Amino acid sequence: MVAGTAEVTRGTEIFLLSENQSTYIPIGEVHRLKNPGKVYLEMIEVQSGGYLGEDDIVRLEDTYGRTS
């Protein structure tokens, strides 16, 4: 996290991350990020592995209408 506080859901676990904190999301893990505060949320996402494409994303729920 660069700025703000994020509410992270990773599997069944829900926790907060603040500035200078990070977490790891294992391959295939259902996850969600939410800004519970009023300060803009800024984060850096780092991907690793042999394939770094975005075409394998499966949206289970989306308040922005991006699910099919």
PDB file of N, CA, C and O in Angstrom:
ATOM      1  N   MET A   1       0.840  -1.158   0.000  1.00  0.00           N
ATOM      2  CA  MET A   1       0.000   0.000   0.000  1.00  0.00           C
ATOM      3  C   MET A   1       0.889   1.226   0.000  1.00  0.00           C
ATOM      4  O   MET A   1       1.856   1.312   0.757  1.00  0.00           O
ATOM      5  N   VAL A   2       0.549   2.172  -0.859  1.00  0.00           N
ATOM      6  CA  VAL A   2       1.280   3.431  -0.936  1.00  0.00           C
ATOM      7  C   VAL A   2       0.590   4.493  -0.081  1.00  0.00           C
ATOM      8  O   VAL A   2       1.251   5.247   0.634  1.00  0.00           O
ATOM      9  N   ALA A   3      -0.751   4.550  -0.158  1.00  0.00           N
ATOM     10  CA  ALA A   3      -1.504   5.525   0.628  1.00  0.00           C
ATOM     11  C   ALA A   3      -2.901   4.985   0.902  1.00  0.00           C
ATOM     12  O   ALA A   3      -3.437   4.201   0.119  1.00  0.00           O
ATOM     13  N   GLY A   4      -3.479   5.406   2.008  1.00  0.00           N
ATOM     14  CA  GLY A   4      -4.820   4.982   2.373  1.00  0.00           C
ATOM     15  C   GLY A   4      -4.817   3.653   3.106  1.00  0.00           C
ATOM     16  O   GLY A   4      -3.768   3.117   3.461  1.00  0.00           O
ATOM     17  N   THR A   5      -6.011   3.140   3.320  1.00  0.00           N
ATOM     18  CA  THR A   5      -6.200   1.850   3.975  1.00  0.00           C
ATOM     19  C   THR A   5      -7.094   0.997   3.090  1.00  0.00           C
ATOM     20  O   THR A   5      -8.124   1.466   2.605  1.00  0.00           O
ATOM     21  N   ALA A   6      -6.706  -0.244   2.880  1.00  0.00           N
ATOM     22  CA  ALA A   6      -7.482  -1.161   2.051  1.00  0.00           C
ATOM     23  C   ALA A   6      -8.069  -2.268   2.913  1.00  0.00           C
ATOM     24  O   ALA A   6      -7.405  -2.802   3.801  1.00  0.00           O
ATOM     25  N   GLU A   7      -9.324  -2.602   2.639  1.00  0.00           N
ATOM     26  CA  GLU A   7      -9.917  -3.792   3.228  1.00  0.00           C
ATOM     27  C   GLU A   7      -9.731  -4.906   2.210  1.00  0.00           C
ATOM     28  O   GLU A   7     -10.257  -4.835   1.100  1.00  0.00           O
ATOM     29  N   VAL A   8      -8.995  -5.918   2.583  1.00  0.00           N
ATOM     30  CA  VAL A   8      -8.660  -7.016   1.683  1.00  0.00           C
ATOM     31  C   VAL A   8      -9.443  -8.260   2.090  1.00  0.00           C
ATOM     32  O   VAL A   8      -9.440  -8.658   3.255  1.00  0.00           O
ATOM     33  N   THR A   9     -10.110  -8.864   1.115  1.00  0.00           N
ATOM     34  CA  THR A   9     -10.720 -10.168   1.324  1.00  0.00           C
ATOM     35  C   THR A   9      -9.893 -11.160   0.524  1.00  0.00           C
ATOM     36  O   THR A   9      -9.751 -11.024  -0.691  1.00  0.00           O
ATOM     37  N   ARG A  10      -9.353 -12.150   1.202  1.00  0.00           N
ATOM     38  CA  ARG A  10      -8.532 -13.194   0.579  1.00  0.00           C
ATOM     39  C   ARG A  10      -9.100 -14.526   1.052  1.00  0.00           C
ATOM     40  O   ARG A  10      -8.876 -14.952   2.185  1.00  0.00           O
ATOM     41  N   GLY A  11      -9.845 -15.176   0.148  1.00  0.00           N
ATOM     42  CA  GLY A  11     -10.548 -16.392   0.563  1.00  0.00           C
ATOM     43  C   GLY A  11     -11.632 -16.021   1.557  1.00  0.00           C
ATOM     44  O   GLY A  11     -12.504 -15.211   1.241  1.00  0.00           O
ATOM     45  N   THR A  12     -11.598 -16.592   2.745  1.00  0.00           N
ATOM     46  CA  THR A  12     -12.577 -16.272   3.791  1.00  0.00           C
ATOM     47  C   THR A  12     -12.035 -15.266   4.806  1.00  0.00           C
ATOM     48  O   THR A  12     -12.747 -14.864   5.725  1.00  0.00           O
ATOM     49  N   GLU A  13     -10.799 -14.866   4.642  1.00  0.00           N
ATOM     50  CA  GLU A  13     -10.136 -13.940   5.573  1.00  0.00           C
ATOM     51  C   GLU A  13     -10.346 -12.491   5.129  1.00  0.00           C
ATOM     52  O   GLU A  13     -10.196 -12.180   3.947  1.00  0.00           O
ATOM     53  N   ILE A  14     -10.691 -11.606   6.061  1.00  0.00           N
ATOM     54  CA  ILE A  14     -10.839 -10.179   5.792  1.00  0.00           C
ATOM     55  C   ILE A  14      -9.930  -9.424   6.747  1.00  0.00           C
ATOM     56  O   ILE A  14      -9.964  -9.647   7.957  1.00  0.00           O
ATOM     57  N   PHE A  15      -9.106  -8.517   6.189  1.00  0.00           N
ATOM     58  CA  PHE A  15      -8.165  -7.764   7.022  1.00  0.00           C
ATOM     59  C   PHE A  15      -7.860  -6.416   6.388  1.00  0.00           C
ATOM     60  O   PHE A  15      -8.163  -6.195   5.216  1.00  0.00           O
ATOM     61  N   LEU A  16      -7.264  -5.521   7.155  1.00  0.00           N
ATOM     62  CA  LEU A  16      -6.912  -4.188   6.685  1.00  0.00           C
ATOM     63  C   LEU A  16      -5.421  -4.097   6.394  1.00  0.00           C
ATOM     64  O   LEU A  16      -4.599  -4.681   7.101  1.00  0.00           O
ATOM     65  N   LEU A  17      -5.088  -3.363   5.350  1.00  0.00           N
ATOM     66  CA  LEU A  17      -3.699  -3.045   5.034  1.00  0.00           C
ATOM     67  C   LEU A  17      -3.556  -1.533   5.001  1.00  0.00           C
ATOM     68  O   LEU A  17      -4.394  -0.835   4.430  1.00  0.00           O
ATOM     69  N   SER A  18      -2.501  -1.031   5.612  1.00  0.00           N
ATOM     70  CA  SER A  18      -2.224   0.406   5.635  1.00  0.00           C
ATOM     71  C   SER A  18      -0.954   0.695   4.864  1.00  0.00           C
ATOM     72  O   SER A  18      -0.306  -0.212   4.342  1.00  0.00           O
ATOM     73  N   GLU A  19      -0.606   1.969   4.798  1.00  0.00           N
ATOM     74  CA  GLU A  19       0.596   2.419   4.100  1.00  0.00           C
ATOM     75  C   GLU A  19       1.816   1.600   4.529  1.00  0.00           C
ATOM     76  O   GLU A  19       2.010   1.331   5.714  1.00  0.00           O
ATOM     77  N   ASN A  20       2.627   1.211   3.554  1.00  0.00           N
ATOM     78  CA  ASN A  20       3.856   0.421   3.745  1.00  0.00           C
ATOM     79  C   ASN A  20       3.607  -1.032   4.136  1.00  0.00           C
ATOM     80  O   ASN A  20       4.533  -1.708   4.584  1.00  0.00           O
ATOM     81  N   GLN A  21       2.385  -1.526   3.981  1.00  0.00           N
ATOM     82  CA  GLN A  21       2.101  -2.933   4.237  1.00  0.00           C
ATOM     83  C   GLN A  21       1.775  -3.614   2.913  1.00  0.00           C
ATOM     84  O   GLN A  21       1.433  -2.957   1.929  1.00  0.00           O
ATOM     85  N   SER A  22       1.886  -4.937   2.903  1.00  0.00           N
ATOM     86  CA  SER A  22       1.588  -5.703   1.692  1.00  0.00           C
ATOM     87  C   SER A  22       1.020  -7.066   2.069  1.00  0.00           C
ATOM     88  O   SER A  22       1.013  -7.456   3.236  1.00  0.00           O
ATOM     89  N   THR A  23       0.543  -7.782   1.050  1.00  0.00           N
ATOM     90  CA  THR A  23       0.047  -9.132   1.252  1.00  0.00           C
ATOM     91  C   THR A  23       0.322  -9.945  -0.003  1.00  0.00           C
ATOM     92  O   THR A  23       0.664  -9.390  -1.047  1.00  0.00           O
ATOM     93  N   TYR A  24       0.175 -11.241   0.099  1.00  0.00           N
ATOM     94  CA  TYR A  24       0.368 -12.159  -1.019  1.00  0.00           C
ATOM     95  C   TYR A  24      -0.958 -12.837  -1.314  1.00  0.00           C
ATOM     96  O   TYR A  24      -1.628 -13.319  -0.401  1.00  0.00           O
ATOM     97  N   ILE A  25      -1.340 -12.878  -2.585  1.00  0.00           N
ATOM     98  CA  ILE A  25      -2.547 -13.575  -3.024  1.00  0.00           C
ATOM     99  C   ILE A  25      -2.097 -14.791  -3.829  1.00  0.00           C
ATOM    100  O   ILE A  25      -1.557 -14.626  -4.923  1.00  0.00           O
ATOM    101  N   PRO A  26      -2.302 -16.009  -3.322  1.00  0.00           N
ATOM    102  CA  PRO A  26      -1.893 -17.204  -4.065  1.00  0.00           C
ATOM    103  C   PRO A  26      -2.663 -17.365  -5.374  1.00  0.00           C
ATOM    104  O   PRO A  26      -3.771 -16.846  -5.515  1.00  0.00           O
ATOM    105  N   ILE A  27      -2.091 -18.067  -6.307  1.00  0.00           N
ATOM    106  CA  ILE A  27      -2.731 -18.343  -7.593  1.00  0.00           C
ATOM    107  C   ILE A  27      -4.083 -19.007  -7.355  1.00  0.00           C
ATOM    108  O   ILE A  27      -4.183 -19.958  -6.580  1.00  0.00           O
ATOM    109  N   GLY A  28      -5.118 -18.509  -8.019  1.00  0.00           N
ATOM    110  CA  GLY A  28      -6.455 -19.088  -7.941  1.00  0.00           C
ATOM    111  C   GLY A  28      -7.263 -18.678  -6.730  1.00  0.00           C
ATOM    112  O   GLY A  28      -8.420 -19.079  -6.607  1.00  0.00           O
ATOM    113  N   GLU A  29      -6.688 -17.887  -5.825  1.00  0.00           N
ATOM    114  CA  GLU A  29      -7.412 -17.483  -4.614  1.00  0.00           C
ATOM    115  C   GLU A  29      -8.427 -16.386  -4.946  1.00  0.00           C
ATOM    116  O   GLU A  29      -8.095 -15.413  -5.622  1.00  0.00           O
ATOM    117  N   VAL A  30      -9.650 -16.546  -4.473  1.00  0.00           N
ATOM    118  CA  VAL A  30     -10.669 -15.517  -4.636  1.00  0.00           C
ATOM    119  C   VAL A  30     -10.276 -14.348  -3.745  1.00  0.00           C
ATOM    120  O   VAL A  30      -9.965 -14.530  -2.568  1.00  0.00           O
ATOM    121  N   HIS A  31     -10.294 -13.146  -4.314  1.00  0.00           N
ATOM    122  CA  HIS A  31      -9.882 -11.974  -3.537  1.00  0.00           C
ATOM    123  C   HIS A  31     -10.623 -10.723  -3.982  1.00  0.00           C
ATOM    124  O   HIS A  31     -11.170 -10.658  -5.082  1.00  0.00           O
ATOM    125  N   ARG A  32     -10.624  -9.729  -3.093  1.00  0.00           N
ATOM    126  CA  ARG A  32     -11.324  -8.469  -3.353  1.00  0.00           C
ATOM    127  C   ARG A  32     -10.628  -7.366  -2.573  1.00  0.00           C
ATOM    128  O   ARG A  32     -10.070  -7.603  -1.502  1.00  0.00           O
ATOM    129  N   LEU A  33     -10.666  -6.173  -3.117  1.00  0.00           N
ATOM    130  CA  LEU A  33     -10.059  -5.006  -2.479  1.00  0.00           C
ATOM    131  C   LEU A  33     -11.116  -3.919  -2.361  1.00  0.00           C
ATOM    132  O   LEU A  33     -11.866  -3.668  -3.304  1.00  0.00           O
ATOM    133  N   LYS A  34     -11.174  -3.274  -1.201  1.00  0.00           N
ATOM    134  CA  LYS A  34     -12.173  -2.229  -0.958  1.00  0.00           C
ATOM    135  C   LYS A  34     -11.515  -1.078  -0.209  1.00  0.00           C
ATOM    136  O   LYS A  34     -10.663  -1.290   0.654  1.00  0.00           O
ATOM    137  N   ASN A  35     -11.919   0.138  -0.548  1.00  0.00           N
ATOM    138  CA  ASN A  35     -11.453   1.306   0.188  1.00  0.00           C
ATOM    139  C   ASN A  35     -12.516   1.668   1.223  1.00  0.00           C
ATOM    140  O   ASN A  35     -13.550   2.231   0.862  1.00  0.00           O
ATOM    141  N   PRO A  36     -12.285   1.358   2.510  1.00  0.00           N
ATOM    142  CA  PRO A  36     -13.295   1.639   3.531  1.00  0.00           C
ATOM    143  C   PRO A  36     -13.240   3.076   4.053  1.00  0.00           C
ATOM    144  O   PRO A  36     -14.095   3.484   4.839  1.00  0.00           O
ATOM    145  N   GLY A  37     -12.244   3.837   3.621  1.00  0.00           N
ATOM    146  CA  GLY A  37     -12.053   5.184   4.156  1.00  0.00           C
ATOM    147  C   GLY A  37     -12.398   6.278   3.180  1.00  0.00           C
ATOM    148  O   GLY A  37     -13.007   6.037   2.137  1.00  0.00           O
ATOM    149  N   LYS A  38     -11.996   7.504   3.536  1.00  0.00           N
ATOM    150  CA  LYS A  38     -12.250   8.669   2.701  1.00  0.00           C
ATOM    151  C   LYS A  38     -11.003   9.104   1.934  1.00  0.00           C
ATOM    152  O   LYS A  38     -11.101   9.860   0.968  1.00  0.00           O
ATOM    153  N   VAL A  39      -9.839   8.631   2.359  1.00  0.00           N
ATOM    154  CA  VAL A  39      -8.584   8.951   1.683  1.00  0.00           C
ATOM    155  C   VAL A  39      -8.465   8.065   0.450  1.00  0.00           C
ATOM    156  O   VAL A  39      -8.774   6.875   0.506  1.00  0.00           O
ATOM    157  N   TYR A  40      -8.015   8.644  -0.666  1.00  0.00           N
ATOM    158  CA  TYR A  40      -7.809   7.840  -1.867  1.00  0.00           C
ATOM    159  C   TYR A  40      -6.861   6.690  -1.577  1.00  0.00           C
ATOM    160  O   TYR A  40      -5.882   6.838  -0.846  1.00  0.00           O
ATOM    161  N   LEU A  41      -7.169   5.549  -2.159  1.00  0.00           N
ATOM    162  CA  LEU A  41      -6.366   4.348  -2.003  1.00  0.00           C
ATOM    163  C   LEU A  41      -5.361   4.273  -3.141  1.00  0.00           C
ATOM    164  O   LEU A  41      -5.744   4.314  -4.311  1.00  0.00           O
ATOM    165  N   GLU A  42      -4.088   4.165  -2.812  1.00  0.00           N
ATOM    166  CA  GLU A  42      -3.041   3.990  -3.820  1.00  0.00           C
ATOM    167  C   GLU A  42      -2.283   2.716  -3.491  1.00  0.00           C
ATOM    168  O   GLU A  42      -1.851   2.510  -2.357  1.00  0.00           O
ATOM    169  N   MET A  43      -2.125   1.861  -4.499  1.00  0.00           N
ATOM    170  CA  MET A  43      -1.425   0.595  -4.283  1.00  0.00           C
ATOM    171  C   MET A  43      -0.581   0.255  -5.497  1.00  0.00           C
ATOM    172  O   MET A  43      -0.776   0.796  -6.585  1.00  0.00           O
ATOM    173  N   ILE A  44       0.340  -0.633  -5.292  1.00  0.00           N
ATOM    174  CA  ILE A  44       1.160  -1.170  -6.375  1.00  0.00           C
ATOM    175  C   ILE A  44       0.904  -2.665  -6.420  1.00  0.00           C
ATOM    176  O   ILE A  44       1.061  -3.363  -5.419  1.00  0.00           O
ATOM    177  N   GLU A  45       0.506  -3.154  -7.593  1.00  0.00           N
ATOM    178  CA  GLU A  45       0.289  -4.590  -7.784  1.00  0.00           C
ATOM    179  C   GLU A  45       1.504  -5.172  -8.495  1.00  0.00           C
ATOM    180  O   GLU A  45       1.933  -4.668  -9.532  1.00  0.00           O
ATOM    181  N   VAL A  46       2.045  -6.231  -7.928  1.00  0.00           N
ATOM    182  CA  VAL A  46       3.194  -6.905  -8.523  1.00  0.00           C
ATOM    183  C   VAL A  46       2.772  -8.336  -8.844  1.00  0.00           C
ATOM    184  O   VAL A  46       2.312  -9.067  -7.967  1.00  0.00           O
ATOM    185  N   GLN A  47       2.932  -8.731 -10.111  1.00  0.00           N
ATOM    186  CA  GLN A  47       2.623 -10.099 -10.523  1.00  0.00           C
ATOM    187  C   GLN A  47       3.926 -10.846 -10.743  1.00  0.00           C
ATOM    188  O   GLN A  47       4.937 -10.257 -11.124  1.00  0.00           O
ATOM    189  N   SER A  48       3.889 -12.145 -10.500  1.00  0.00           N
ATOM    190  CA  SER A  48       5.072 -12.969 -10.750  1.00  0.00           C
ATOM    191  C   SER A  48       4.625 -14.278 -11.386  1.00  0.00           C
ATOM    192  O   SER A  48       3.463 -14.672 -11.287  1.00  0.00           O
ATOM    193  N   GLY A  49       5.558 -14.932 -12.031  1.00  0.00           N
ATOM    194  CA  GLY A  49       5.251 -16.204 -12.668  1.00  0.00           C
ATOM    195  C   GLY A  49       5.531 -16.175 -14.146  1.00  0.00           C
ATOM    196  O   GLY A  49       5.994 -15.168 -14.682  1.00  0.00           O
ATOM    197  N   GLY A  50       5.252 -17.273 -14.801  1.00  0.00           N
ATOM    198  CA  GLY A  50       5.536 -17.417 -16.217  1.00  0.00           C
ATOM    199  C   GLY A  50       4.563 -16.692 -17.131  1.00  0.00           C
ATOM    200  O   GLY A  50       4.911 -16.345 -18.260  1.00  0.00           O
ATOM    201  N   TYR A  51       3.321 -16.455 -16.641  1.00  0.00           N
ATOM    202  CA  TYR A  51       2.318 -15.771 -17.457  1.00  0.00           C
ATOM    203  C   TYR A  51       1.768 -14.599 -16.666  1.00  0.00           C
ATOM    204  O   TYR A  51       1.321 -14.769 -15.531  1.00  0.00           O
ATOM    205  N   LEU A  52       1.796 -13.410 -17.256  1.00  0.00           N
ATOM    206  CA  LEU A  52       1.354 -12.209 -16.554  1.00  0.00           C
ATOM    207  C   LEU A  52       0.179 -11.517 -17.243  1.00  0.00           C
ATOM    208  O   LEU A  52      -0.076 -10.340 -16.988  1.00  0.00           O
ATOM    209  N   GLY A  53      -0.537 -12.228 -18.108  1.00  0.00           N
ATOM    210  CA  GLY A  53      -1.678 -11.651 -18.823  1.00  0.00           C
ATOM    211  C   GLY A  53      -2.860 -11.409 -17.900  1.00  0.00           C
ATOM    212  O   GLY A  53      -2.900 -11.908 -16.776  1.00  0.00           O
ATOM    213  N   GLU A  54      -3.818 -10.641 -18.389  1.00  0.00           N
ATOM    214  CA  GLU A  54      -5.015 -10.309 -17.607  1.00  0.00           C
ATOM    215  C   GLU A  54      -6.253 -11.020 -18.151  1.00  0.00           C
ATOM    216  O   GLU A  54      -7.348 -10.830 -17.622  1.00  0.00           O
ATOM    217  N   ASP A  55      -6.102 -11.833 -19.194  1.00  0.00           N
ATOM    218  CA  ASP A  55      -7.261 -12.465 -19.821  1.00  0.00           C
ATOM    219  C   ASP A  55      -7.782 -13.680 -19.058  1.00  0.00           C
ATOM    220  O   ASP A  55      -8.752 -14.303 -19.489  1.00  0.00           O
ATOM    221  N   ASP A  56      -7.161 -14.024 -17.942  1.00  0.00           N
ATOM    222  CA  ASP A  56      -7.616 -15.162 -17.150  1.00  0.00           C
ATOM    223  C   ASP A  56      -8.434 -14.721 -15.928  1.00  0.00           C
ATOM    224  O   ASP A  56      -8.745 -15.543 -15.066  1.00  0.00           O
ATOM    225  N   ILE A  57      -8.783 -13.435 -15.848  1.00  0.00           N
ATOM    226  CA  ILE A  57      -9.561 -12.916 -14.724  1.00  0.00           C
ATOM    227  C   ILE A  57     -11.004 -13.409 -14.826  1.00  0.00           C
ATOM    228  O   ILE A  57     -11.627 -13.314 -15.884  1.00  0.00           O
ATOM    229  N   VAL A  58     -11.526 -13.935 -13.720  1.00  0.00           N
ATOM    230  CA  VAL A  58     -12.921 -14.352 -13.629  1.00  0.00           C
ATOM    231  C   VAL A  58     -13.565 -13.481 -12.551  1.00  0.00           C
ATOM    232  O   VAL A  58     -13.211 -13.589 -11.377  1.00  0.00           O
ATOM    233  N   ARG A  59     -14.499 -12.627 -12.938  1.00  0.00           N
ATOM    234  CA  ARG A  59     -15.165 -11.737 -11.985  1.00  0.00           C
ATOM    235  C   ARG A  59     -16.390 -12.454 -11.422  1.00  0.00           C
ATOM    236  O   ARG A  59     -17.321 -12.778 -12.160  1.00  0.00           O
ATOM    237  N   LEU A  60     -16.385 -12.697 -10.119  1.00  0.00           N
ATOM    238  CA  LEU A  60     -17.486 -13.387  -9.468  1.00  0.00           C
ATOM    239  C   LEU A  60     -18.601 -12.418  -9.094  1.00  0.00           C
ATOM    240  O   LEU A  60     -19.779 -12.777  -9.102  1.00  0.00           O
ATOM    241  N   GLU A  61     -18.218 -11.192  -8.769  1.00  0.00           N
ATOM    242  CA  GLU A  61     -19.168 -10.146  -8.404  1.00  0.00           C
ATOM    243  C   GLU A  61     -18.503  -8.819  -8.744  1.00  0.00           C
ATOM    244  O   GLU A  61     -17.294  -8.669  -8.567  1.00  0.00           O
ATOM    245  N   ASP A  62     -19.273  -7.864  -9.226  1.00  0.00           N
ATOM    246  CA  ASP A  62     -18.668  -6.595  -9.637  1.00  0.00           C
ATOM    247  C   ASP A  62     -19.701  -5.484  -9.563  1.00  0.00           C
ATOM    248  O   ASP A  62     -20.689  -5.504 -10.297  1.00  0.00           O
ATOM    249  N   THR A  63     -19.481  -4.522  -8.690  1.00  0.00           N
ATOM    250  CA  THR A  63     -20.416  -3.403  -8.545  1.00  0.00           C
ATOM    251  C   THR A  63     -20.292  -2.397  -9.671  1.00  0.00           C
ATOM    252  O   THR A  63     -21.050  -1.428  -9.714  1.00  0.00           O
ATOM    253  N   TYR A  64     -19.344  -2.604 -10.591  1.00  0.00           N
ATOM    254  CA  TYR A  64     -19.129  -1.690 -11.707  1.00  0.00           C
ATOM    255  C   TYR A  64     -19.658  -2.239 -13.040  1.00  0.00           C
ATOM    256  O   TYR A  64     -19.395  -1.658 -14.092  1.00  0.00           O
ATOM    257  N   GLY A  65     -20.397  -3.347 -13.003  1.00  0.00           N
ATOM    258  CA  GLY A  65     -21.044  -3.867 -14.189  1.00  0.00           C
ATOM    259  C   GLY A  65     -20.106  -4.550 -15.183  1.00  0.00           C
ATOM    260  O   GLY A  65     -20.436  -4.636 -16.366  1.00  0.00           O
ATOM    261  N   ARG A  66     -18.955  -5.033 -14.741  1.00  0.00           N
ATOM    262  CA  ARG A  66     -18.018  -5.680 -15.653  1.00  0.00           C
ATOM    263  C   ARG A  66     -18.209  -7.185 -15.727  1.00  0.00           C
ATOM    264  O   ARG A  66     -17.499  -7.847 -16.485  1.00  0.00           O
ATOM    265  N   THR A  67     -19.149  -7.756 -14.963  1.00  0.00           N
ATOM    266  CA  THR A  67     -19.410  -9.203 -15.036  1.00  0.00           C
ATOM    267  C   THR A  67     -20.358  -9.485 -16.169  1.00  0.00           C
ATOM    268  O   THR A  67     -21.142  -8.630 -16.581  1.00  0.00           O
ATOM    269  N   SER A  68     -20.273 -10.699 -16.668  1.00  0.00           N
ATOM    270  CA  SER A  68     -21.182 -11.080 -17.769  1.00  0.00           C
ATOM    271  C   SER A  68     -22.323 -11.922 -17.260  1.00  0.00           C
ATOM    272  O   SER A  68     -23.183 -12.333 -18.039  1.00  0.00           O
TER     273      SER A  68
END
